[in-house]
Amino acid sequence: MPHPYVLLSAAVSLDGYLDDTGPERLLLSGPADFDRVDEVRASVDAILVGAGTIRADNPRLLVNSEERRAARTAAGRAEYPLKVTVSGSGDLDPEARFWHTGGEKILYTTDQGAERARTLGLATDVVPLGTDLDWRRLLTHLHDVRGVRRLMVEGGGLIHTQLLTQGLADELHLVLAPLFVGDPKAPRLFGPGGYQGGRLRLLETRRIEDVVLMRYEPTAPGTGPLATAADHHWLALACELADLCPPSDTAFSVGAVVVAADGTELARGHSREGGDPVAHAEEAALAKLDPSDPRLATATVYSSLEPCARRASRPAPCARLLLDAGVRRVVTAWREPDTFVRAADGSGVLAAGGAEVVVLPEHEHRAKAPNRHLLQGSEGRSGR
């Protein structure tokens, strides 16, 4: 299901701590970085912190700049982003500043926690998620019911850990402060968990007074039917590659990317690449790899359009090429219409061959963009 774009934001000491154990909050950043955070807050639809952060820091989570609040209202948005918190128990102080500053608030909790929160009279919309907290269900509710498209998460460490290990974080803003804490009882940014293998992609580094901002993007594909944030990033790239295709009135424009399990890009391709008028995107990408590359068995292939099941131009369709290469996970944006071949179910061929096929229809409009001239009369029909 569609989720908001999830941005994790945190500042840590050089030894990886969010705070010390003193009675006052440890200030890791300075005025310039606080202003940057205020700018990011003003750009998002909602800000989320965990119950532990409310108890420990008693934050207000406001956009402090009058100019930025005015710009939000001028654009037809609420003066302040929606404030969101998560608590399994629902046991939160009704006098905390979180509830009494800014605009709308929402508490996600369990069924039992909802009863507790309502007893306390918390000034918030209470949304129970069942017997346990479910991040995917929470994010879907924010997206579909509350209209949140960009979500900023400001802590704490447990929430950052859960979102990253579940593949739900799109971006990480990490500020490194030039000091040490050294207390093993102090809270750390990340705890143990099943993080992605390999390296995240560095998007930006920026010096801000005496701290350094680093922006990272997770890259590792998912491993089953549930999409990760990285799956969306890679599929978006495949859709961009489709724009590189030489135009055609007799074939679709498609982009494809092959990504190893650790997030390493292995190859990319697009339709009619290299002047070959009948080359398909997946075919072009696979041609750049050694067929014996062991990484193919755990790789994910991202294709803006469902891999073909039948074709007249070459002996093997792309669905068969992928299976023969050992690929067992494919993510696509769009089930191909009947424009050229009727009822050719590439996803069905892949599934019958043991591959997991994940369709992310929220990218369909982007995949169709370079193919609009081919789609008159065929919109909405499945197959190929």
N, C-alpha and C positions, 0 to 999 in steps of 0.2 A: 504494500500500500504506500502511497506517497507520504513522505515525511518532510518536515522543514529541513533546510540547510542548517546543520548543527556545527556551531563554532565554539570550541572549548577555549577558555581564557584563564590564564593563571600566571602568577609571579612566584618564583622560587629563589632560594638562596643557592650559592654555588654548590652546596652539598645536598640540594634537592628537597629542602623543607619549605612548606607553605607558611609556617609560623613557628614561634618558639612556645615555651610553656609558661611564659609570664602572664600576669593578669591583663595586660594591655595587648592589643593586636600589634604584631610586628609589621612596621611599614617597610615593604621591600622596594617600592618605587617612589619616585619623586613627582613633583607637580606636572612636569611635561608628560609623563606616562599616564598619570591620572587623567589628564585632559584627553589623551589618545583613547583611553578606555571610555571616557564620556562620549567621544565621537563615535566609537563603535556601538555603544548602547543606543545612541540616537539613530543609528542606521538599521537596527533590527526591529522585529515585530514583538519579540518577547525575550525576557531575561529569566534564567532559571538558576536557583541555588537550592541545595539540599537543606533538610531540617537542621542538620548539624551546624551548618554555616549560620543559620538564623540564631541558633542557641549560643554559638561561640562569639559571633561578631556583631549580632544585632544590626544588620545592614539595612539601609534605606533603599538602595538600588534605584537611584534616580538618574535622569538626565539633568545635570546641574546647569548647563549652559542655556540661558534664556533664548539666545539666538537659535540654538539647535532645536529647542522645543517649539519655537515659533515656526521654524522651517518644516517641522513635522505637521503642525496644524495647517500650515499653508498648503501642504501637499495632500490634505484631506485625511491625515492619520491622527490617531490619538496623541495627546501631548506627551504622554509617557508610554513606553512599551508595556505590554502585559507582563505582570510579575508572576512567576511560577515557582512553586516549591513542591517537594516530594517528601512524604513521610509515611512509612509503613504503619506507625502507631497512631498518627494523627494527634499526638500529644505535643502541642506547641503553645508557647506563651501568647495568650490573646492580646497582651500589651506590647508585644514586640513591634519595633518601628516598621517592619516589613508590611504590616497590615494597615498602617495608618498614614502612609505617605504614598505619593504617586497615584497612578490610576487603578485599573482593574487588577484583581489578583485571582489566582486559581491554585488550589491545593489538590494534587493527585495523591491518592492513598489507597489502602485496602478497604474492603467492605467493613471490617472491624474498626479500622482507623477512621472511617467516615463517621461512624457512630460517636466515637470519642471527640472528633473535631466539631461536630454539631453540638455536642453537650457543652463544649468549651465556648461556643458562640464566636468562633473565629470569623473575622470580617472578610470572607472570601467565598468564592464558588468552590464547592467541594465535589470532586469527581472520583468515585470509587472505581478501581480497576479490577476488582475481583479479590480472590484470596491472597494473591501475591502482586507485587509491583511488576508491571510488564512494560519495559521501555518502548517496545515497538507499538504497543497499543496506546501508550501515552503520546508518542510522537504523531501517530495517526490521528488521534483526537485533536491535538493542537493544530494539525494541518487542516483537517476536514471540517471541524466544528468551530474552531476559533480563528481560522484563516491565517495561521502563522506560517510564513514562508522562510523567515530567517530567525533562528533561535541562538542566543548567546548564553553559554553555560559558564557560570563563574565559580563553581565549586559545589562541594568540596572534593577532596581527593578520591573518595569512594565513588562518587558519581562520575568523575572524569575517567576513572578506571573502568567502570561498568560500560560506559558509552564507547570507549576505545576498544575494549576486548570484545564487545558485541558487534563491532564494525559499524557503529552508528554515528561516528564523528566524522564530519566532512573536512574539518580544518582545526588546527591547534595553534593558538597564539601563546607562546611561552616567553615570558620576560625573565631574564637571568640577572639577579641582583648581586653586587660585589661584596657579599658578606657570607659568613658561615654561622650555622646554628649549632650543630654538633651534639644535639640532645636527642638520644634515641627515642625518647618519649614524645617528641614533637611530631606534629602531623606532616606526613610526606605527600607529595603530589600524586604519585602512583603507587598502588599496591601490587601484590603478586596477581598474576592472571594470564590468560591465554592471548597474549598480544600477537599481532601479525609478525610473521617472520620477515627477515630482510629489513630494508631501510625505508623510512618515510621520505617523501620528496620535499626538499627545502624550497619554499616559494619566495622567501624574503628574509633578509637580515637588516636591522636598522638600529643604529646607536641613538639612544634617547637619554641625554645627560649621561649618567654613569651606569645605566642599565642597557641591556641589549635585547631587542625584540627579535624573536625567530618565529616565522610562520611555516608550519609544516602541513603536508597533506598525506593521509594514509594512502597506500597504493595496493595493498594485497587484496586480491579478489576474494569473494566469498567461496564457500566450499559445498554449498548445497542449494536448495531452492530459495532460501532467504537472501535477498540482495543486501550487500554492504554499501556503505557510502562510496567506497572505491569502485564498486561495480558501476555506479552512476557516473563517476568521473570518466572511467574508461569508455563506457558506451557513448557518452557525450563526445569524446574524441573521435570515435568511429563515425558518428554523425557528421562531425566537422570534415573528416576525410572524404565523405561522399561529395562534398562541394568541389573537390579537386578533379572529379571525373570529367573527361571530355563529354560534352552533351551528346545525347543519342535519342532518336525517336523509336528505337527498337530494343532497348535494354535499360534496365534500372541503373541508377547511380547509387553505389553502395560503398561504405567504408568498413574496414575490419582491422582489429588489433589483436595480437596474440600476446598474452600476459602470463608470466610464470607465477607459481603459487606464492613466491616471496615478493611479488609486485614489480619484478623486472620486466620491462617491455622487451619481447623477443623479436617481434616483427609487426609491420603494418602494411596495408595495401588498400587499393581502391579499384573500382571497376575501370577497365580499359587502360590500366596503368602501362606505361612504357610503350604506348602506341599500339598495343595489341587490342584490336577492336572487339574481341570476344572474351577477354580476361575478366574473371569475376574477382571480387575483393578478397574473399577468403583464399582463393587459389593463388592470387598474387602475393599474399602475406606468407602462406605456407611455402611458396617457392623460394623464399629467402632463408629458409631454415634447413638444417641437416635433418632428414627424415628420422635419423636415429637419435636425435637429441632427447635424452631421458626426461627433460623438463616438460615435454609435450603431454605426458601422461597425467600430469597434475595441473596443466595450464588451463586457463579460461580464454575462449575466443569471443570477442565482442564484435558483433556485426550489426550494422544499422538496419539491415533487412534480413529476415529469416533466410538461412542458407538454402539454396535450391535443392530440390529433390529429383528433378529431371531437367536435362538440357540437351539441345541438339548440336551445340557447337563443339562439345568436347565429350570424350567417352564417359567421364565420371562427373557426376554433379558434386556440388560443394559439400553437401551433407555427407556423402560417401568419402570424399577426400579428408574431411575432418575425422571421421571415424577411423579410417585407415591410418591416419597420423597418430592415433592414440588419444585424441582429445575427447574428454568426457564431461566437459561443461561448456555450454554456449549461452551467452547472454545477448538478447536481441531486442530491438525496439518495436518491431512491426511485423505482423504476419502478412506475407505478401498477397496482394490481390490477384485476381484471375486475368490480369491484363495480357499476359503472353502464354501462360500455361495454366489450364484449369485444374484446380484441386490437387496441386502438387504439394503435399504436406511435408516440407522439409523438417519441421520440428518433430513430426511423427516418425520420420526415418531416423533422426538422431536418437529419439527416445527408445525406439525399437532396438537400436544398436547399443544401448546402455549409457547414453549420454544424458546428463541433466540439462534441460532447456529452461531458461529463465527469461520471461518476457516482461519488459518494463515499459508499459504503454505510455507512461508520462513523457517518454522521449519520442513517441511516434510522430508528433507534428514536426519535429526537427528532422527525422529520417525521411519524411515525405517531401520536405521543402525542395530538394533538387529534382524531384520527380513529379511535380504538380502537373506538368504538361502531359504526363502519361496516364493520369488518373481519372479523367472525365468518364463518368459512367461506371467506374469500378470501385468508387469509395465504399468502404464498409464490407466488401466481400472478402471472405477468407480464401486461403489457398494460394496457388501460384499458377 
